[in-house]
């Protein structure tokens, strides 16, 4: 029959509680990182949308003042090219931001999992 060792039980209980607290804090930190990242993405998209609207408005004003059909086509072509290039650059940037959010949000959880695994396997 195995003897009950209160000090070993108390230590195991404290270790388990600390591990739970550390893991909880890691999850909270992860959510905080995700929230900040999504706010940054939202801000970036808002800024892009405002600029795209301003560019479209400026192009419309140029089209209204065009002196010939050829000039209007040139204005529209320039706008289409610039709008496409800007959109591609912005979507690339947003994709990189999403990747960064995922990576940054996972770091605290990854560290907690490594620490928990090391603690459990050492026991």
C-alpha positions in Angstrom: 0.0 0.0 0.0 1.3 3.4 -1.0 1.7 6.0 1.8 0.1 9.4 1.4 2.7 12.2 1.4 0.9 15.5 2.1 4.0 17.6 1.1 4.2 15.9 -2.3 0.5 16.3 -2.8 0.6 20.0 -1.8 3.5 20.6 -4.2 1.8 18.9 -7.1 -1.4 20.9 -6.4 0.5 24.2 -6.4 2.4 23.2 -9.6 -0.9 22.3 -11.3 -2.5 25.6 -10.2 0.5 27.6 -11.4 0.4 25.7 -14.7 -3.3 26.6 -15.1 -2.7 30.2 -14.3 0.2 30.5 -16.7 -1.8 28.9 -19.5 -4.7 31.2 -18.8 -2.4 34.2 -19.0 -0.9 32.9 -22.2 -4.4 32.6 -23.8 -5.3 36.2 -22.6 -2.0 37.5 -24.1 -2.7 35.7 -27.3 -6.2 37.2 -27.6 -4.7 40.6 -26.8 -2.2 40.2 -29.7 -5.0 39.1 -32.0 -7.2 42.0 -31.1 -4.4 44.5 -31.7 -3.5 42.9 -35.0 -7.1 43.0 -36.2 -7.5 46.6 -35.2 -4.3 47.4 -37.2 -5.8 45.6 -40.2 -9.1 47.4 -39.8 -7.2 50.8 -39.7 -5.2 49.9 -42.7 -8.3 48.9 -44.7 -10.1 52.0 -43.7 -7.1 54.2 -44.8 -7.0 52.3 -48.1 -10.7 52.8 -48.7 -10.5 56.5 -48.0 -7.6 56.9 -50.3 -9.3 54.8 -53.1 -12.4 57.0 -52.8 -10.3 60.1 -53.0 -8.5 58.8 -56.0 -11.7 57.8 -57.8 -13.2 61.2 -57.0 -10.2 63.0 -58.4 -10.3 60.9 -61.5 -14.0 61.6 -62.0 -13.2 65.3 -61.8 -10.5 64.9 -64.4 -12.8 63.0 -66.7 -15.4 65.8 -66.4 -12.8 68.3 -67.5 -11.4 66.1 -70.3 -11.1 68.1 -73.6 -11.3 65.0 -75.9 -12.3 61.4 -76.0 -8.7 60.4 -76.3 -7.8 62.4 -73.1 -10.7 60.8 -71.2 -9.5 57.3 -72.3 -6.0 58.2 -71.1 -7.3 59.4 -67.8 -9.4 56.3 -67.3 -6.5 54.0 -68.3 -4.1 55.7 -65.9 -6.6 55.4 -63.1 -7.3 51.8 -63.8 -3.6 50.9 -63.8 -2.9 52.9 -60.6 -6.0 51.5 -58.8 -5.0 47.9 -59.7 -1.4 48.4 -58.6 -2.5 50.1 -55.4 -5.0 47.4 -54.7 -2.5 44.6 -55.2 0.0 46.3 -52.9 -2.6 46.8 -50.2 -3.8 43.2 -50.4 -0.2 42.0 -50.2 0.3 44.1 -47.1 -3.0 43.0 -45.5 -2.0 39.3 -46.2 1.3 39.9 -44.5 -0.5 41.6 -41.6 -2.8 38.5 -41.2 0.2 36.2 -41.2 1.9 38.4 -38.6 -1.2 38.4 -36.4 -1.4 34.6 -36.5 2.3 34.3 -35.7 2.2 36.8 -32.9 -1.0 35.5 -31.3 0.4 31.9 -31.3 3.7 32.8 -29.6 2.4 33.0 -26.0 0.4 29.8 -26.5 3.3 28.0 -28.0 5.5 29.0 -25.1 2.9 27.9 -22.6 2.5 24.5 -24.3 6.3 24.0 -24.3 6.5 24.9 -20.7 3.6 22.6 -19.8 5.0 19.8 -21.8 8.4 20.2 -20.1 6.7 20.3 -16.7 4.5 17.2 -17.3 7.3 15.1 -18.8 9.7 16.0 -16.0 7.3 14.8 -13.4 
